[in-house]
Amino acid sequence: MSTSQLHTGLLTTNIALQQQAQSLAEQFGFELISELPGNAYYLCLNEQGLQLRHAGPSVPGPVRIDFVSGALAHRRRYGGGRGQPLARAAGIKPGFNPTVWDATAGLGRDGFILASLGCRVTLCERSAILAALLQDALQRAVADAEISGWVCRRLRLVHGDSSELLQNLAEQRQAEVVYLDPMYPPGKEHVLVKKEIRALQELLGPDRDSDALLEIALKSARRRVVVKRPRRTGWLNDKKPDTCIVSKKTRYDIYVTL
Ligand SMILES: C[S@@+](CC[C@H](N)C(=O)[O-])C[C@H]1O[C@@H](n2cnc3c(N)ncnc32)[C@H](O)[C@@H]1O
């Protein structure tokens, strides 16, 4: 965990949410703050839920995970269903929905889409900030009449490091598919990244241990490991996949472990 994460401030100006803010601070190790920090990221709890904000000028807008409405709801309804590249990469087939360990959960978008298609997904995230944002989004999803049923059945969140957890899991609990989507260093082709990704890149930096994570994933996935990469980026750990599925900007490298 980076130093910036350890000192992340959590602000709420709503008296009714003080207790909830206190519990979150204790659970994730945030410092409760009563005023805006200097030029830094902080978490804000308000009536809309938990958000990541930045107090400085000309920085990305607030980041809040929303599984119920907005872009993810649109993708869930019109994103190509079980034929979309992500679903094919995970090995979803008629009558077969693999269990998935999403080892790099991030904003939970890929894991959420796989769950919406029928997979049981463990969202594993090591950043306390992201894990707190995911927990908040899941609580709002569970309260939503339309998606509550399958969200409760198919999605669970684990705050921890997949490199450690995947090695400790009992054999029978290991997932059929381990899914990796590590942060990569910002490059020319990523100049126009969305505000959420920009915030993640600034806050967390690249995942420098993802080569090692691939090796651990290969030992624990019962069927396959799927690595999501920008289309023109090299293979993780220079390891040639068995096959890949390429879409406009993204490549899914598939390593069969059966
Ligand atoms: C690019 S984001 C993933 C985005 C995600 N696929 C989505 O759809 O929103 C990568 C995330 O993986 C997390 N991460 C990287 N290595 C990890 C590990 N070993 N265990 C748990 N989380 C990890 C990082 O903290 C970061 O939040």
The ligand as an SDF file (V2000), in Angstrom:
LIG
                    3D

 27 29  0  0  0  0  0  0  0  0999 V2000
   -6.6550   -0.9970  -14.3240 C   0  0  0  0  0  0  0  0  0  0  0  0
   -7.3700   -1.2540  -12.7250 S   0  0  0  0  0  0  0  0  0  0  0  0
   -8.5650   -2.5040  -13.0630 C   0  0  0  0  0  0  0  0  0  0  0  0
   -9.8170   -1.9770  -13.7210 C   0  0  0  0  0  0  0  0  0  0  0  0
  -10.9450   -2.9820  -13.7100 C   0  0  0  0  0  0  0  0  0  0  0  0
  -10.6850   -4.1220  -14.5820 N   0  0  0  0  0  0  0  0  0  0  0  0
  -12.2500   -2.3390  -14.0530 C   0  0  0  0  0  0  0  0  0  0  0  0
  -12.9450   -2.8730  -14.9530 O   0  0  0  0  0  0  0  0  0  0  0  0
  -12.6220   -1.3320  -13.4360 O   0  0  0  0  0  0  0  0  0  0  0  0
   -6.1600   -2.1750  -11.8380 C   0  0  0  0  0  0  0  0  0  0  0  0
   -6.4830   -2.3340  -10.3600 C   0  0  0  0  0  0  0  0  0  0  0  0
   -5.8660   -3.5270   -9.9050 O   0  0  0  0  0  0  0  0  0  0  0  0
   -5.4600   -3.3480   -8.5700 C   0  0  0  0  0  0  0  0  0  0  0  0
   -4.4230   -4.3690   -8.3220 N   0  0  0  0  0  0  0  0  0  0  0  0
   -3.2410   -4.5210   -8.9590 C   0  0  0  0  0  0  0  0  0  0  0  0
   -2.5600   -5.5880   -8.5070 N   0  0  0  0  0  0  0  0  0  0  0  0
   -3.3420   -6.1560   -7.5520 C   0  0  0  0  0  0  0  0  0  0  0  0
   -3.1910   -7.2810   -6.6960 C   0  0  0  0  0  0  0  0  0  0  0  0
   -2.0850   -8.0370   -6.7240 N   0  0  0  0  0  0  0  0  0  0  0  0
   -4.1900   -7.5770   -5.8370 N   0  0  0  0  0  0  0  0  0  0  0  0
   -5.3140   -6.8070   -5.7870 C   0  0  0  0  0  0  0  0  0  0  0  0
   -5.5040   -5.7040   -6.5640 N   0  0  0  0  0  0  0  0  0  0  0  0
   -4.5340   -5.3790   -7.4340 C   0  0  0  0  0  0  0  0  0  0  0  0
   -4.9450   -1.9260   -8.5470 C   0  0  0  0  0  0  0  0  0  0  0  0
   -4.9350   -1.4270   -7.2130 O   0  0  0  0  0  0  0  0  0  0  0  0
   -5.9710   -1.2320   -9.4420 C   0  0  0  0  0  0  0  0  0  0  0  0
   -7.0440   -0.7270   -8.6890 O   0  0  0  0  0  0  0  0  0  0  0  0
  1  2  1  0
  2  3  1  0
  2 10  1  0
  3  4  1  0
  4  5  1  0
  5  6  1  0
  5  7  1  0
  7  8  2  0
  7  9  1  0
 10 11  1  0
 11 12  1  0
 11 26  1  0
 12 13  1  0
 13 14  1  0
 13 24  1  0
 14 15  1  0
 14 23  1  0
 15 16  2  0
 16 17  1  0
 17 18  1  0
 17 23  2  0
 18 19  1  0
 18 20  2  0
 20 21  1  0
 21 22  2  0
 22 23  1  0
 24 25  1  0
 24 26  1  0
 26 27  1  0
M  CHG  2   2   1   9  -1
M  END
$$$$
